[in-house]
Amino acid sequence: MRSRLAIALGLVALVLVGRASATVGAYLPLPRLVGYSEVIVSGTVLAQRSVDDAERHHRYTHTTVHVAHYFKGDGPTELIVETLGGPSPRHASTATPTFAIGEDVMLFLHPDDAHGCFHPAGRVQGVFRVRSTSDGPIAFRDLSGMAFAGPSAELAGTETSIRLTDLQTLVTRLVGGAR
């Protein structure tokens, strides 16, 4: 009887996991995101291409970003940001950021020295998108593909958008001074 119950519960769990539309992770408020990131930049998306990596058995998207400013770390004027999956949202996991050519972004990154690219810290959490408004540019994170657990999970819905200049000032202070 116990084994039938365990099998039934296992099947229910598989069905529920298969229908889940979010990836669960630890929420990174801005101070933790800054501390967790080795490189922080603002820039513009220039190009994208899909890469099938036989060694790692996955398809990746390489997004070329022209760097306008380094807030933390340093490097070239163009970076390759690597994300899991294809370049369109239907080929990416729910927590994988996708980018549009011409889009302005502020990125919180980790270098992948073995592959010569960078990965967004905290997946979608490491990407702030910049939009123009009548009050000036704003930055926001689209966290809709994530569910959060842990001590900071309750903060996840509180950060919606912020004026770009305010975000840049906060990041500069958190990094430890102007560059």
C-alpha positions as CSV (number, residue, x, y, z in Angstrom):
1,M,0.0,0.0,0.0
2,R,2.8,2.4,0.9
3,S,4.6,1.8,-2.4
4,R,1.4,2.5,-4.4
5,L,1.0,5.8,-2.4
6,A,4.6,6.7,-3.0
7,I,4.3,6.0,-6.7
8,A,1.0,8.0,-7.0
9,L,2.6,10.9,-5.1
10,G,5.7,10.7,-7.4
11,L,3.5,10.8,-10.5
12,V,1.6,13.8,-9.2
13,A,4.9,15.6,-8.4
14,L,6.1,14.9,-11.9
15,V,3.0,16.3,-13.5
16,L,3.2,19.4,-11.3
17,V,6.8,20.0,-12.1
18,G,6.1,19.5,-15.8
19,R,3.5,22.3,-15.6
20,A,5.6,24.7,-13.5
21,S,6.2,27.9,-15.3
22,A,8.9,29.3,-13.1
23,T,12.4,28.5,-12.0
24,V,12.9,28.6,-8.2
25,G,16.0,30.4,-7.0
26,A,17.3,32.7,-4.3
27,Y,16.3,36.3,-4.7
28,L,19.1,38.8,-5.1
29,P,18.3,42.3,-3.8
30,L,20.5,45.0,-5.4
31,P,23.2,45.0,-2.7
32,R,23.6,41.2,-2.9
33,L,23.5,41.3,-6.7
34,V,26.3,43.9,-6.8
35,G,28.4,41.9,-4.3
36,Y,27.7,38.6,-6.3
37,S,28.7,40.1,-9.6
38,E,32.3,40.4,-10.8
39,V,31.5,42.8,-13.7
40,I,28.8,45.4,-14.0
41,V,28.2,47.3,-17.2
42,S,25.7,49.4,-19.1
43,G,25.5,49.1,-22.8
44,T,23.6,48.3,-25.9
45,V,22.8,44.9,-27.5
46,L,24.5,44.7,-30.9
47,A,24.0,41.2,-32.2
48,Q,23.0,37.6,-31.4
49,R,23.8,34.1,-32.7
50,S,23.0,30.6,-31.6
51,V,25.9,28.3,-30.7
52,D,25.6,24.5,-30.5
53,D,28.2,23.4,-28.0
54,A,28.9,19.6,-28.4
55,E,31.3,19.6,-25.5
56,R,28.6,20.9,-23.1
57,H,25.7,19.2,-24.9
58,H,23.6,22.4,-25.1
59,R,22.6,25.2,-27.4
60,Y,23.5,28.7,-26.2
61,T,22.8,32.2,-27.4
62,H,25.8,34.6,-27.6
63,T,24.7,38.2,-27.4
64,T,27.2,40.9,-28.2
65,V,26.9,44.0,-26.0
66,H,28.7,47.3,-26.7
67,V,29.8,48.5,-23.3
68,A,29.2,52.2,-22.6
69,H,30.4,52.1,-19.0
70,Y,32.0,49.7,-16.5
71,F,30.6,50.1,-13.0
72,K,32.6,47.2,-11.6
73,G,35.5,45.4,-13.2
74,D,37.0,46.3,-16.6
75,G,37.4,44.8,-20.0
76,P,36.8,45.3,-23.7
77,T,34.3,47.6,-25.3
78,E,32.3,44.6,-26.5
79,L,31.3,41.6,-24.4
80,I,29.7,38.3,-25.3
81,V,26.9,37.4,-22.9
82,E,26.1,33.7,-23.0
83,T,22.7,32.4,-22.1
84,L,21.2,28.9,-22.2
85,G,18.9,28.1,-25.2
86,G,18.1,29.8,-28.5
87,P,17.7,33.5,-29.0
88,S,13.9,33.6,-28.9
89,P,11.9,33.3,-25.6
90,R,10.3,30.0,-26.9
91,H,13.8,28.4,-26.9
92,A,14.9,29.6,-23.5
93,S,14.2,28.4,-20.0
94,T,11.9,30.6,-17.9
95,A,14.8,32.1,-15.9
96,T,17.0,32.7,-18.9
97,P,17.1,36.3,-20.1
98,T,16.6,37.1,-23.8
99,F,17.7,40.2,-25.5
100,A,16.6,42.4,-28.4
101,I,19.1,44.0,-30.8
102,G,19.3,47.7,-30.1
103,E,18.1,47.3,-26.5
104,D,19.9,49.3,-23.7
105,V,20.7,47.2,-20.7
106,M,22.6,47.3,-17.4
107,L,24.2,43.9,-16.8
108,F,25.5,42.2,-13.6
109,L,27.9,39.5,-14.8
110,H,30.2,36.6,-14.0
111,P,33.1,35.9,-16.4
112,D,33.4,32.4,-18.0
113,D,37.1,32.4,-18.7
114,A,37.0,28.9,-20.2
115,H,34.6,30.0,-22.9
116,G,35.6,33.7,-23.2
117,C,32.1,35.1,-22.4
118,F,30.0,36.3,-19.5
119,H,26.9,35.0,-17.7
120,P,24.2,37.1,-16.1
121,A,24.5,36.9,-12.3
122,G,21.3,35.3,-10.9
123,R,20.1,34.6,-14.5
124,V,17.3,37.1,-15.2
125,Q,18.1,38.9,-12.0
126,G,21.3,40.2,-13.5
127,V,19.6,42.0,-16.3
128,F,18.1,45.5,-16.0
129,R,16.4,46.7,-19.2
130,V,16.3,50.4,-19.9
131,R,13.2,52.1,-21.3
132,S,12.6,55.7,-22.2
133,T,9.7,57.5,-20.4
134,S,8.5,61.1,-20.3
135,D,10.3,61.4,-17.0
136,G,13.6,60.1,-18.4
137,P,15.0,56.5,-18.7
138,I,14.0,53.9,-16.2
139,A,15.6,50.5,-15.5
140,F,13.6,47.4,-14.6
141,R,14.1,43.6,-14.1
142,D,11.6,41.2,-15.5
143,L,11.4,38.5,-12.9
144,S,8.2,36.9,-14.2
145,G,10.0,33.6,-15.0
146,M,11.3,33.1,-11.5
147,A,9.8,32.0,-8.1
148,F,11.9,32.8,-5.1
149,A,12.7,31.0,-1.9
150,G,14.9,31.9,1.1
151,P,15.2,34.8,3.4
152,S,14.9,37.6,0.8
153,A,12.0,36.0,-1.2
154,E,9.5,38.4,0.2
155,L,11.4,41.4,-1.4
156,A,11.1,40.0,-4.9
157,G,7.9,41.9,-5.7
158,T,9.0,45.2,-4.3
159,E,11.6,46.2,-6.9
160,T,9.7,47.1,-10.1
161,S,11.4,50.0,-11.8
162,I,13.9,52.7,-10.9
163,R,15.1,55.8,-12.6
164,L,18.3,54.8,-14.5
165,T,20.3,57.6,-12.9
166,D,19.2,56.4,-9.4
167,L,20.2,52.8,-10.2
168,Q,23.6,53.9,-11.5
169,T,24.2,56.0,-8.4
170,L,23.2,53.1,-6.1
171,V,25.4,50.7,-8.0
172,T,28.4,53.1,-7.9
173,R,28.0,53.6,-4.1
174,L,27.6,49.8,-3.5
175,V,30.7,49.1,-5.6
176,G,32.6,51.6,-3.5
177,G,33.0,54.8,-5.3
178,A,32.9,56.4,-8.7
179,R,34.9,55.1,-11.6
